[in-house]
């Protein structure tokens, strides 16, 4: 099995008011985080921790999360909504002369 490129993981650094420091997180390994005074130090600390954790998982033969950007996506997912919202969306799509899928896809694209 090829080694996972940890640089492809989804990292985020934000200010943590309760900790009075920057906190770095990684979406693929949500149990990991790193606090530091600067955003660069928070990211660097977490990136090194992630490399160590992934190496340990690979050595132990444990599953290693695939980076979100390296996964294949079909472009399809199912969303359950209340019946009244479904009806309103179908009506709006008909009024705009587009499919329900197109209406919802356009709305999601505007907020994503």
Backbone torsions as a table, in degrees:
resi	resn	phi	psi	omega
1	UNK	NA	134.2	179.9
2	UNK	-72.4	148.1	178.5
3	UNK	-70.4	141.2	178.3
4	UNK	-74.8	136.1	175.8
5	UNK	-83.2	103.2	-175.8
6	UNK	-68.4	-15.6	176.0
7	UNK	-69.0	-17.9	179.5
8	UNK	-84.0	-8.7	-179.5
9	UNK	-65.8	162.8	-175.8
10	UNK	-96.0	97.2	-178.3
11	UNK	-96.2	150.5	175.4
12	UNK	-144.2	139.7	175.3
13	UNK	-123.5	130.0	-179.4
14	UNK	-141.6	161.4	175.7
15	UNK	-77.9	134.7	176.0
16	UNK	-110.5	102.9	-179.9
17	UNK	-60.4	-43.1	-179.8
18	UNK	-61.6	-33.3	-178.7
19	UNK	-92.6	-13.1	-177.2
20	UNK	56.8	36.5	178.7
21	UNK	-150.1	170.1	173.3
22	UNK	-82.9	141.9	178.5
23	UNK	-121.2	130.8	176.3
24	UNK	-104.3	138.5	177.6
25	UNK	-133.7	164.6	178.5
26	UNK	-136.1	123.9	-172.9
27	UNK	-61.2	-37.3	-175.3
28	UNK	-73.7	-20.8	178.5
29	UNK	-130.3	73.7	-170.5
30	UNK	-64.8	-13.7	179.4
31	UNK	-82.7	-7.0	-178.9
32	UNK	-100.2	143.9	172.5
33	UNK	-157.9	166.3	179.6
34	UNK	-146.2	129.2	178.2
35	UNK	-102.7	141.0	176.3
36	UNK	-159.4	163.3	-178.6
37	UNK	-68.3	-32.6	-179.5
38	UNK	-116.4	154.4	177.9
39	UNK	-61.8	-37.5	-179.7
40	UNK	-64.4	-43.9	179.4
41	UNK	-67.2	-36.2	177.8
42	UNK	-64.1	-46.1	178.9
43	UNK	-63.9	-47.0	-178.3
44	UNK	-60.6	-43.7	179.1
45	UNK	-62.6	-43.8	179.7
46	UNK	-67.9	-41.8	-179.1
47	UNK	-59.0	-41.1	178.1
48	UNK	-67.8	-42.0	177.4
49	UNK	-60.3	-43.7	179.4
50	UNK	-61.1	-44.4	178.0
51	UNK	-57.9	-43.1	-179.7
52	UNK	-66.0	-45.4	-179.3
53	UNK	-63.6	-44.6	179.9
54	UNK	-64.0	-42.2	177.5
55	UNK	-60.6	-43.2	178.3
56	UNK	-63.1	-42.9	178.4
57	UNK	-62.4	-44.4	-180.0
58	UNK	-64.0	-42.8	178.8
59	UNK	-61.6	-38.6	-178.6
60	UNK	-82.1	-4.1	-178.0
61	UNK	73.0	18.4	178.9
62	UNK	-83.1	155.9	177.2
63	UNK	-65.6	138.9	178.1
64	UNK	-112.7	128.3	-179.4
65	UNK	-59.7	135.8	175.1
66	UNK	-78.5	134.7	177.6
67	UNK	-55.9	141.9	-179.1
68	UNK	-54.7	-39.7	-177.5
69	UNK	-72.0	-17.5	-179.5
70	UNK	-95.8	-1.8	179.3
71	UNK	-83.7	154.1	175.9
72	UNK	-91.0	138.0	-179.8
73	UNK	-122.0	137.2	-177.7
74	UNK	-83.7	-20.9	-175.1
75	UNK	86.0	7.0	-179.6
76	UNK	-123.1	138.1	169.1
77	UNK	-156.1	155.6	-177.0
78	UNK	-103.6	133.2	177.7
79	UNK	-122.9	127.3	176.2
80	UNK	-94.4	132.1	179.9
81	UNK	-131.3	160.2	176.5
82	UNK	-62.5	148.1	-178.3
83	UNK	-54.9	-38.2	-179.2
84	UNK	-66.9	-36.7	176.0
85	UNK	-67.2	-41.8	176.8
86	UNK	-56.1	-47.5	-179.3
87	UNK	-62.3	-43.7	179.8
88	UNK	-63.6	-40.2	179.4
89	UNK	-67.6	-41.4	177.2
90	UNK	-61.4	-43.2	179.0
91	UNK	-62.3	-46.7	-179.7
92	UNK	-62.9	-41.4	178.1
93	UNK	-61.3	-43.3	179.3
94	UNK	-63.2	-42.3	178.9
95	UNK	-63.5	-33.2	179.5
96	UNK	-88.7	-2.9	180.0
97	UNK	58.7	43.7	174.4
98	UNK	-131.0	164.6	177.6
99	UNK	-74.2	158.5	175.5
100	UNK	-58.7	-42.0	179.2
101	UNK	-58.1	-45.4	-179.2
102	UNK	-64.0	-43.7	179.4
103	UNK	-59.4	-49.8	-177.4
104	UNK	-68.5	-40.7	178.4
105	UNK	-60.8	-44.5	178.1
106	UNK	-62.3	-40.8	179.6
107	UNK	-65.8	-43.0	178.2
108	UNK	-63.0	-39.9	-179.7
109	UNK	-62.9	-32.7	-179.7
110	UNK	-70.9	-28.0	-176.7
111	UNK	-103.9	-8.6	-177.9
112	UNK	-83.5	NA	NA
